[in-house]
Amino acid sequence: MKRALVLFLLLATVVSIQAAQIKVFLGPMISSYTGRWPSEIFPDPMGRPSGLNPFINGRTGTLEGFGIELPISKRFSLEIDGLYFTMGSTFTEPTLIFTFLREIYDIESLNVPILVKFRPHEGLFPYLLAGVDLGFVLYHARTSLILPEADVIYREIAREDLMLATQKFDIEPVLGIGLEITVLKQSIFAEVRYRLGLMNMVQGFPGSAAARIRSLCFLVGYQM
């Protein structure tokens, strides 16, 4: 009985892999931090609380990668992606001495979203996505700038490597919606995904310093 069960599971896995669809995609993304890393250069508060809104303190980035979609049933499938993210956040604050202070955060990461895809109906009808995104931080830096009064160009005054002050691993919930069409026998899709950002990515500082990364991703691609 056990051998029969193992054989059945192995056969089901082989059939699923053979039926898998390879996807390639890229697109822009908007991301923001819910807070700043502590700074000796600009110690006072900057920016606005972002809550769930990735556009407040936002920064435009990109993503690109590929994925594999494994059918589970007629309506459901499992999708595992490999993505390269470039994202960050921007905080700006007016002062009495200088017109503006600005901090720009840049972060790069490898991300592996594991998603369940649900198609309520066949044909030209949106599908839904839900799952988790596993992130591995590769690079994180902060640039501090000032815009002197009556000037129009920001001047860089410091650049800091934040890797030692950043959690290297991130796991976040992801929700999304997409639409797929067939053009000349080629399957083309567009998706919008929202990455909630619940983990505090600040490490190594005493006190209550906290920053969570939220992002809104726009993907376009095709299935091979």
C-alpha positions in Angstrom: 0.0 0.0 0.0 2.8 2.4 0.9 4.6 1.6 -2.3 1.5 2.3 -4.3 1.0 5.6 -2.6 4.6 6.7 -3.2 4.3 5.6 -6.8 1.1 7.6 -7.2 2.7 10.7 -5.7 5.8 10.4 -7.9 3.6 10.0 -11.0 1.5 13.0 -10.0 4.7 15.1 -9.5 6.1 14.1 -12.9 2.8 14.9 -14.6 2.6 18.3 -12.9 6.2 19.2 -13.9 5.5 18.2 -17.5 2.4 20.3 -17.4 4.2 23.3 -15.8 4.3 26.6 -17.6 7.4 28.7 -17.6 6.8 32.5 -17.2 9.1 35.4 -17.9 8.2 38.9 -16.7 9.4 42.4 -15.7 8.0 45.7 -14.6 8.1 48.7 -12.4 7.3 48.9 -8.7 6.6 51.5 -6.1 8.0 50.9 -2.6 8.3 52.8 0.7 9.5 52.3 4.3 7.2 52.8 7.2 10.2 54.3 9.1 13.8 55.3 8.9 17.0 53.8 10.1 18.5 55.8 12.9 20.8 58.6 11.6 23.5 60.8 13.3 23.4 63.1 10.2 19.6 63.8 10.3 18.6 62.7 13.8 15.2 64.4 13.8 12.0 62.8 12.3 11.5 63.1 8.6 8.8 62.3 6.1 5.2 61.2 6.9 3.9 57.9 8.4 3.1 55.7 5.3 0.8 53.1 6.9 -0.2 50.7 4.1 0.4 53.3 1.4 3.5 52.5 -0.7 3.3 56.0 -2.4 4.1 58.0 0.8 7.9 58.3 1.1 7.9 56.2 -2.1 10.6 55.3 -4.5 10.3 53.8 -8.0 12.2 50.6 -8.7 12.1 47.6 -11.0 11.7 43.9 -10.9 12.5 41.1 -13.4 12.6 37.4 -13.3 10.9 34.1 -14.2 8.4 31.7 -12.7 7.0 28.3 -12.9 3.3 27.5 -12.7 2.1 24.1 -11.7 -1.6 23.2 -12.2 -3.4 21.8 -9.1 -6.9 21.6 -10.5 -9.1 23.3 -13.1 -9.3 26.5 -11.0 -6.2 26.4 -8.9 -2.4 26.4 -9.6 0.8 26.9 -7.7 3.3 29.5 -8.8 6.9 29.8 -7.7 8.8 32.8 -9.0 12.4 34.0 -8.8 12.6 37.8 -8.9 15.3 40.5 -8.6 14.0 43.6 -6.8 15.5 47.1 -6.8 13.4 49.3 -4.5 13.8 51.7 -1.6 12.3 54.8 0.0 12.7 58.6 0.0 12.2 60.9 3.1 12.1 64.7 2.6 11.8 67.3 5.3 11.9 71.2 5.2 14.1 73.0 7.8 14.9 76.5 9.0 18.5 76.4 7.9 18.2 74.5 4.6 15.3 74.4 2.3 15.1 70.6 2.4 16.8 67.6 3.8 16.5 64.3 2.0 17.3 60.7 2.6 17.3 58.2 -0.2 17.3 54.5 0.6 18.3 51.9 -2.1 17.8 48.2 -1.5 18.3 45.2 -3.8 17.1 41.7 -3.1 16.4 38.3 -4.5 12.8 37.3 -3.9 10.9 34.0 -4.1 7.1 34.5 -4.1 5.2 31.3 -3.5 1.6 31.9 -4.7 -1.7 30.1 -5.1 -3.5 31.2 -8.3 -7.2 31.1 -8.5 -9.2 31.4 -11.7 -12.9 32.0 -11.0 -13.9 31.7 -14.7 -12.2 30.7 -17.9 -11.5 33.1 -20.8 -10.9 36.8 -20.5 -11.5 37.1 -16.7 -9.2 38.3 -13.9 -7.5 35.7 -11.7 -6.4 36.2 -8.1 -3.1 35.6 -6.3 -2.3 35.0 -2.7 0.8 33.7 -0.9 4.1 34.7 0.7 7.3 36.3 -0.6 10.6 35.2 0.7 13.2 38.0 0.4 17.0 37.9 0.7 18.7 41.3 0.9 21.8 41.7 -1.2 22.5 45.5 -0.9 21.2 48.3 1.2 22.5 51.9 1.4 21.4 55.4 2.4 22.3 58.6 0.8 21.8 61.9 2.7 21.4 65.2 0.8 20.6 68.8 1.4 19.0 71.4 -0.9 20.4 74.8 0.2 18.1 77.8 0.2 17.6 79.4 -3.3 19.3 76.4 -4.9 17.7 73.8 -7.3 20.2 70.9 -7.0 20.4 68.5 -4.0 24.0 68.1 -2.7 25.1 64.8 -1.4 26.7 65.0 2.1 26.9 61.3 3.1 26.5 57.8 1.8 26.2 54.9 4.3 26.2 51.1 3.9 23.3 49.7 5.9 23.8 46.0 5.4 25.0 45.3 8.9 22.0 47.2 10.2 19.5 45.3 8.0 17.8 42.0 8.5 19.0 39.8 5.6 15.8 37.6 5.4 12.3 38.9 4.9 9.0 37.0 4.6 5.9 38.9 3.7 2.2 38.3 2.6 1.4 39.0 -1.0 -2.0 39.6 -2.7 -2.5 40.2 -6.4 -4.8 40.2 -9.4 -4.0 39.6 -13.0 -5.3 39.2 -16.5 -4.2 36.8 -19.2 -4.8 37.0 -22.9 -3.7 35.0 -25.9 -2.2 36.8 -28.9 -0.9 34.8 -31.9 -1.0 31.6 -29.8 1.2 33.3 -27.2 -0.1 33.8 -23.7 0.6 37.3 -22.4 -0.3 38.5 -18.9 -0.4 41.6 -16.7 -0.5 41.5 -12.9 -0.6 43.9 -9.9 0.8 42.6 -6.6 0.8 44.2 -3.2 3.5 43.2 -0.7 2.3 44.1 2.8 5.5 44.5 4.7 5.1 43.3 8.2 8.6 42.5 9.3 10.8 45.0 11.0 14.0 45.2 8.9 16.1 47.3 11.3 18.6 45.4 13.4 21.5 46.3 15.7 20.0 49.5 17.2 18.7 49.8 20.8 15.2 51.1 21.3 12.2 51.0 19.1 13.6 51.8 15.7 11.4 50.1 13.1 11.1 50.1 9.3 8.9 47.8 7.2 9.1 47.7 3.4 5.8 47.8 1.5 5.6 47.6 -2.3 3.2 47.7 -5.2 4.4 45.8 -8.2 3.2 45.9 -11.8 4.3 42.9 -13.9 3.9 42.1 -17.6 5.2 39.0 -19.2 4.5 35.9 -21.2 4.3 32.1 -20.8 6.6 29.9 -22.7 
